Amino acid sequence: MFYRVHQFICAVFPHLNQTDIDWAIDHLSPEASKLFLRQSKPEQRHAIDVAKSIVNANNPISFHEFQDLITAALLHDCGKSVASIRLWQRVYIVLMNKMPNFLWSNLERGPSIFSIPLKVYERHALWGGYLAKKAGLNSVVCLLIREHHTPTTDLGRILEQADNMS
């Protein structure tokens, strides 16, 4: 519960300074940096936290895997930049994640103000993978972004774990 309260406070007041932004940009190509900067401030803060948790985890992976993983961590939610999500919608999504799947499915299908955030959440990973591919990022990074909620690889599971902790 405390984690969710902390997450809410960080979304309302994202503490993001130029050092954080510079750190992220130093780990990204120019095209990837553009994707990162298109994200909202709370998404940028979250992305940096995810990437830094991967840095601190000291996973037994190669240098190239590490680079791909950091890039994917910094951009894993870039698909959310396609559609603006308000704070109340973010809270709603978190609450809906605790509800039975049939309720999510029914609300998502309906043409209402409550279906839009669910649709964005469901599709943001695919949109992000598309944006990453369009930006010229490699296939591993694109896959990690597309599958960050449903990983099929060891790297994907590392990203998912870092995302869920940050």
N, C-alpha and C positions, 0 to 999 in steps of 0.2 A: 504493500500500500504506500509506504514512504517513497518508494521508487517512482510511483505514478505522480505523487504530489511534487516531487523534485522535477520530474519530467514536465509537468504543467508549469511550474515556476520558470523553468528554462525556456519554455515556449513563449511565455509572456514577456520575460526579460532575458533574452539571449545575450549572455556576456561574450561578446565577440570583439576582439581588438585586432589591430593591424598585424601584430605578430602572428596571430592565429591564421589570418588570411594569407600572409606571406608564407607561412609554413605549408599550407595546403597548396598554394600555387607553385611552390618550389618542387612539389611532388607530382605535378601535372604538366602535360604538354600544353602549348598555347590554346589549342582547340578544346582540350579537356578543362582548362582553366575557365574558358568562356561558359561551359556548362555549369561548372561549380558556382560561378558568380551569378548565374541566372536563378539559382535557388534562393529561397527566402532566407532571412537571417537565422531563424530557428533551425531550418534544414542544414544550413552551413555549419552551425554550432554542433548539431547532432552528427553530421558527417565527419567533422574533425574529431569529435569524441570517439566515434567508431574507429576511425583510422588510428588514433593514438592508443586505443585499447589493443589493437592488433600489434602495434609497435611494441607495447609493453608486455604482450603475452609471450613473446619469444618462441613462436611456433617453429617446429623443425621443417622449414621449407626452403627452397632454393631462393637465390637473390631475385631471379626473374619472377617467380611465383609471388614473392614478397612485394615486388613493384606492382604487379597486376592486382594483388589484393588491396594494397593501399589506394591505388587509383579507383578500383571498384568501391571501396569504402567511402571515398570522398564524393563519389557520384551515384551511389546506390539509390538515392531518392530523387535524382535529377528529373525523373519523369513526372514528379509532382509539379514541376514548373510549367507544365503544359496547361494545367487548370489550377486556378487559385483556390486554396483551401483556407477557410477562416478558422480562428481558434475554436469556436463552438463546434465546428465540424470535426476538428482534430479530437476534441474531447468525446464527441459522439462516436467516432470510429473506435477509440480505445474502449468505450463502454460496450459497443456492439461486438467487439472481439470477445467479450465475456459471455455473450448471449448464445443460445443454441443456433446452429448453422441454418436451420430452416427459417428462422426469423430474419437473419441477414439476407438470405436468398429472396424471401418475399418482399422485403423492403427495397432491395436493390433493383428488382424487376419493375417496381411501381414507378410511375412518372410523378415523382414528388420531390420536394426540397430535401427529403431524407434519403433519396436514392443517389443523388449526385455525389456526395462524399464517399459513399460505399463503392460506387463505380470508379471513381478516381483512385481510391485505395487499391481496388482489385486490379486495375490496369496500369498503375504507375510503373511497375517493374518492367512491363513490356515496352511502355513508352520510353523509359530510360534506356533500355537496351537498344531501341531504335535510334535515339538521340546519340548514344555513344558510337554506334556503327556509322551514323551520318558524320560524326566528328572524326572518323578515321581511327578509332581505338581498336585494339586487336580483339580477336574473337573470344579470347579467354575473359577479358574485362567485360565485354558485351554479355557473355553468358552469365558471369557472376552477378551483374546488375539485373538481368532478366529473371534470374532464379534466386534472388536474395531472400525470398520468403519460403521457397521450396527447393532447397539445394539438392543437387545430384552428385556433387563432387566434394572432396575433402576441403578444398579451398572455399567452396560455397558454404560448407558447414561452419568454417571458421568465421566467415563474414556474417552469417546468420546469428551465430553466438554473440559476436561483438555488437551487432545491431540490437539484439534483444537486451544486452546489458547496458547499453548507452542511451 
